Amino acid sequence: MPSKKAFVIGAGIAGIAVAIRLSVKGHTVEVFEANSYPGGKLSEFEKDAFRFDAGPSLLTMPQYIDELFELAGKKPSDYFNYQKLDVLCNYFYEDGTRLTAYADEDTFANEVTTATSEVPSAIKKYRDNSRNTYNITNHVFLERSLHQLKTYLRWDTLRSIFSLRRIDAMRTMHHANKSFFKDERIVQFYDRFATYNGSNPYQAPATLNVIPHIEQHFGAYFPAGGMYSIVTGLVKLAEELGVKFHYNSPVDDIFLGGKQAKGIKVKGELLQSDIIISNMDVWFTYHKLLKSYPELHPKKILAQERSSSALIFYWGINKEFPQLDLHNIFFSADYEKEFNHIWRQRDICDDPTVYVNISSKFNTDDAPTGCENWFVMINVPANTGQDWDILIAAARQNILNKLSKNLGEDISKLIISESILDPRGIESRTSSYQGSIYGTSSNSRFAAFLRHANRSSKISNLYFCGGSVHPGGGIPLCLLSAKIVSGPL
């Protein structure tokens, strides 16, 4: 195909990936980023001798990252390295139960039956169901556009469609999980996976019970140097391929000729291109960059319910905790109450589930000797005008109470460095509407089909990638969105 000029709006992980893929195909690619750094939500910062990965902290399916280097004829390990985790996560329940999610499936099943009243056969049955759902849905829902006729003319797609009754879309995740397990602690364990795409297990379809298979079967990993090394490795590759990055360069408008995207406006200058790919949240793409063309906005899609957001405390802790690992979860006592606060009351309950990520467990340079860098996160509603200052103050105290109780020590006295990120900051830093981390929620059985497509149906030459469009949020899905976009270009 003849070489074309492509502009990518936003240097998030999907924007970098699509730039690499188009460059490998011979196109001239330029990326315009509003911030002074690449990565979008996948960023980092240092404070008081502590280094923190500011955004995503879990790496799964690294083969999608390796694939980008291999496409360019490069050896992935020359740019990016990672190790597989033996322990996926430590879980702390309010009744005192401690559960270690081992990567090895049989070891984990034994752990569950030792710590709870469940039997190995229940774990195996659930594992088989999760794997079958993945095998049915993967090639259709994740790797191809759901908005093109040719997707549905493939034999593997038709085979999946004929098997749709087996993906359990008519029940909620929680309803399905209760049918597999009698012990409420294990139901809560599997309900948690709804938060991996910012959804509610009491509303989201049981099809999302595919997520445990992705983590358990394919594994979880830690990148050498931390999560931000994903960005630095991919940017290095992109620049070697000739991709040009423009930082501190927010795009003001996408301009059209008729109903065809012709270019962008940056710092008052009009720049023409053949292809435009927006890695910006689709809501802001229309309401900011295409504000002059309201008749072309997909109003129903833009009005969909947003995913949950996050409240994150970055704490430098003046002590080491051997009972904690890279990933740790401290469960709430009443999970349904917690989700009702997030999705109905639009606030934060007094007993939130707390996630603690400690990258210094693997990357010792992330914290001074004898200290740890704690990334402490709770799920919160998207920003719809709440008084966040009041909510944050109360949540901080409740989190400290919970952690102190479970760890047997007053954590507040150990904090020697603190930074905070709330939905307002997420929105302003990453152009994520309402601070929602995953774009729209998946609290509907048809959510996969209702996400914005990777190509505009009304504006030619305009494409979309990233967590706010098909197939969804999270590093693997963002990388797949870039793959879907680049396919026909």
Secondary structure, DSSP 8 states (H G I E B T S, - for coil): ----EEEEE--BHHHHHHHHHHHHTT-EEEEE-SSSSSBTTS-EEEETTEEEE-S---EE-THHHHHHHHHTT--GGGT--EEE-SEEEEEE-TTS-EEEEESSHHHHHHHHHHHSS--HHHHHHHHHHHHHHHHHHIIIIISS-SS-GGGGGSHHHHHHHHTGGGG-TTSBHHHHHHHH-S-HHHHHHHHGGGGGGT--TTTSBGGGGGHHHHHHHH-EEEETT-THHHHHHHHHHHHHTT-EEE-S--EEEEEEETTEEEEEEETTEEEE-SEEEE-S-HHHIIIIITTT-GGGS-HHHHTS-B--EEEEEEEEESS--TT--SEEEE--S-HHHHHHIIIII-S--SS--EEEE-GGGT-GGGS-TT-EEEEEEEEE---SS--HHHHHHHHHHHHHHHHHHHHTS-GGGGEEEEEEE-HHHHHHHH--GGG-SSSB---STTHHHHSB-SB-SSSBTEEE-STTBTT-SSHHHHHHHHHHHHTT-
